[in-house]
Amino acid sequence: MSGRPQQKKPAYIGGGESAPAGSFLTSFWRSQITAPDKREGNILIAVSTTVFAAAIIFTRTFGDLIVPQFA
């Protein structure tokens, strides 16, 4: 061994404090989308968006059956 201290390689897998900052999008993805403390809200947003899109598709497909036909 030499007299120098041995340098550790940074552990990037798993994120954490030692992960590089990266670009705006990667830091946003890490702090807002995949963060465990934000997961419940993200799931609610995803479910709400899915129900909204399904309602639009249903209305466009079967809208003529919903409106009563007066003779």
Helices and strands as residue ranges (DSSP letters): H 24-28, I 29-33, G 36-38, H 39-66
